[in-house]
Amino acid sequence: MNLDVIDIETNPRIADCVVAILKNRIRDHRQSLKKYYLSFSDYEDARKKKPNEFITQANWEDLCDYWDNDKTKERAKKAKVSRSYMKTPHNQGSKSFVVVRHELMKKDDESIIDEQHECNRIELYKSTHYKKGKGWASLEAKANYCAMQQKFKKAIDENQDVDVDKICDEVLGTRSGYIKGLGYGPKPNASRCGHAKIIKDLEEEKKYVEKEI
């Protein structure tokens, strides 16, 4: 597969982001292979039945041996405990935030969506940390979202320029090479976000929060 990425050879930040994304995709692929491995109750049966034609029998057996190793099992247990301490886990599994953002764009009102529109980070944060019927992934995720909504509404009420990226960075913090609540890659242009839609979402969220309280 040929991947053409603009400026990857001259822009270190783009190169770092691409490498990070590829590492995550490899990790996700290995996780799907391990899930298949764990579906077998017997180690020898799993070892004999590779999942698909995209992996050789020898490589599959090496992976099975690795997962059956006592040290590997111990590391997996520790990693599971560490994940349980995450304050704001998202609900998208291995799906990248780029894919989620694209899906949100397709669902939006056609009168708002055009080639210039992108889903902003506040909308995306709610979609990746809240599910209808299940609620928020964590109390801290809910608190973060409410804080971002309050800052957004305050800027609107005071007739100030709304900078969604700045609001998200203030609430979620920043990390080099990674945009919290958005994933890897460039931030969407704030001027492309539909303010009318966000205000509508604010009113709906206000009703929800009042109901929850």
C-alpha positions in Angstrom: 0.0 0.0 0.0 1.4 3.4 -1.0 0.8 6.2 1.4 1.3 9.8 0.2 1.6 12.2 3.1 2.3 15.8 2.3 5.5 17.3 3.9 6.3 14.1 5.8 9.9 14.3 4.8 10.3 18.0 5.7 8.0 18.4 8.7 9.1 16.5 11.8 5.8 17.0 13.5 3.8 15.4 10.7 6.3 12.6 10.6 6.0 12.0 14.3 2.2 12.0 14.1 2.2 9.5 11.2 4.6 7.2 13.0 2.4 7.4 16.2 -0.7 6.6 14.2 0.9 3.6 12.5 2.2 2.3 15.9 -1.4 2.5 17.2 -2.8 0.6 14.2 -0.2 -2.2 14.7 -1.1 -2.4 18.3 -4.8 -2.6 17.4 -4.0 -5.4 15.0 -2.1 -7.3 17.6 -5.0 -6.9 20.0 -7.4 -8.4 17.5 -5.1 -11.3 17.0 -4.9 -11.8 20.8 -8.6 -11.7 21.1 -8.8 -14.5 18.6 -6.2 -16.4 20.5 -8.1 -16.1 23.8 -11.3 -17.4 22.1 -9.7 -20.9 22.3 -9.8 -22.8 25.6 -6.9 -24.9 24.7 -3.4 -23.5 23.9 -2.5 -26.2 21.4 -5.8 -25.8 19.5 -5.1 -22.1 19.2 -1.6 -22.7 18.0 -2.8 -24.9 15.1 -5.4 -22.6 13.7 -4.0 -19.3 12.5 -6.7 -16.6 12.1 -6.3 -15.7 8.4 -4.0 -15.9 5.4 -2.3 -12.6 6.2 -0.1 -14.2 8.9 2.2 -17.2 8.4 1.8 -20.3 10.5 5.3 -19.8 11.9 4.6 -16.1 13.0 1.2 -17.2 14.5 2.9 -19.9 16.6 5.5 -17.4 17.8 2.7 -15.1 18.9 0.9 -17.9 20.7 4.1 -18.9 22.5 4.7 -15.2 23.5 1.1 -14.9 24.9 1.5 -18.2 26.8 4.7 -17.1 28.5 4.3 -16.5 32.3 6.1 -13.1 32.1 3.8 -11.9 29.3 0.8 -13.0 31.3 2.0 -11.1 34.4 2.6 -7.9 32.3 -0.9 -8.2 30.9 -2.4 -8.4 34.4 -0.5 -5.2 35.5 -1.5 -3.4 32.3 -5.2 -4.3 33.0 -4.9 -2.8 36.5 -3.3 0.3 35.2 -6.1 0.8 32.6 -8.6 0.6 35.4 -7.1 3.8 36.9 -7.7 5.9 33.8 -9.7 9.0 34.8 -11.3 9.7 31.4 -11.4 6.5 29.3 -13.1 6.9 25.9 -15.8 4.5 24.5 -14.5 4.0 21.0 -12.4 0.9 21.5 -9.7 0.7 18.7 -11.6 3.1 16.4 -9.5 6.3 15.8 -10.9 9.7 16.6 -10.4 10.7 13.0 -12.9 8.1 11.9 -15.3 9.2 14.7 -15.0 12.8 13.6 -15.8 11.9 10.0 -18.9 9.9 11.1 -20.1 12.9 13.1 -19.7 15.2 10.1 -21.9 12.9 8.0 -24.6 12.8 10.7 -24.8 16.6 11.1 -27.5 18.8 9.5 -26.9 19.0 5.8 -27.6 22.7 5.9 -24.5 23.1 8.0 -22.2 20.4 6.6 -20.2 21.2 3.5 -16.6 20.8 2.4 -15.5 23.5 4.7 -17.1 22.1 7.9 -15.4 20.0 10.5 -16.6 18.6 13.8 -15.1 20.6 16.6 -13.4 19.1 19.6 -16.2 19.7 22.1 -18.7 17.8 19.9 -16.1 15.0 19.4 -15.3 14.8 23.1 -18.9 14.1 24.0 -19.3 11.5 21.3 -16.2 9.6 22.4 -16.9 9.8 26.2 -20.8 9.6 26.3 -23.3 7.0 25.1 -27.0 7.3 25.1 -28.4 4.8 27.5 -25.1 4.2 29.2 -24.1 7.7 30.2 -20.6 9.1 30.6 -17.5 6.9 30.6 -16.4 8.5 33.9 -17.4 11.3 36.2 -14.3 13.2 35.3 -15.2 13.0 31.6 -18.6 14.5 32.4 -17.0 17.2 34.5 -14.6 18.1 31.6 -17.4 18.3 29.1 -19.5 20.5 31.4 -16.5 22.8 32.0 -15.9 23.2 28.2 -19.6 23.9 27.6 -19.6 26.6 30.4 -16.6 28.3 28.9 -18.1 28.2 25.4 -21.5 29.6 26.6 -19.7 32.4 28.6 -17.8 33.5 25.5 -21.1 33.6 23.5 -23.0 35.5 26.3 -20.2 38.0 26.5 -20.0 38.4 22.7 -16.4 37.2 22.6 -14.6 35.4 19.8 -15.1 31.7 20.5 -11.9 29.6 20.3 -12.9 26.0 20.8 -9.3 24.8 20.7 -8.3 27.2 23.4 -11.2 26.1 25.6 -10.4 22.4 25.1 -6.7 23.0 25.9 -7.5 24.9 29.1 -9.8 22.1 30.3 -8.1 19.0 29.0 -4.5 20.1 29.0 -1.9 19.7 26.2 0.6 17.0 25.2 3.3 17.3 22.5 2.4 15.6 19.3 -1.1 14.7 20.5 -4.4 16.7 20.7 -6.4 15.6 23.7 -9.9 14.8 22.8 -9.1 14.7 19.1 -6.1 12.4 18.6 -3.2 12.8 16.3 -3.0 15.4 13.5 -3.8 19.0 12.9 -6.5 20.8 14.8 -9.7 21.6 12.8 -10.1 25.3 11.9 -12.4 26.9 14.5 -13.9 29.1 11.9 -15.3 26.0 10.1 -17.4 24.9 13.1 -21.1 25.6 13.0 -21.8 27.9 16.0 -25.6 27.6 15.6 -25.4 23.9 16.0 -23.1 24.1 19.0 -25.5 26.6 20.7 -28.3 24.1 20.0 -26.3 21.3 21.6 -25.6 23.5 24.6 -29.3 24.0 25.2 -29.9 20.2 24.9 -27.0 19.5 27.2 -28.2 22.0 29.8 -31.6 20.2 29.9 -29.8 16.9 30.3 -27.5 18.2 33.1 -30.4 19.7 35.0 -32.3 16.4 34.7 -29.3 14.5 36.0 -28.9 16.9 39.0 
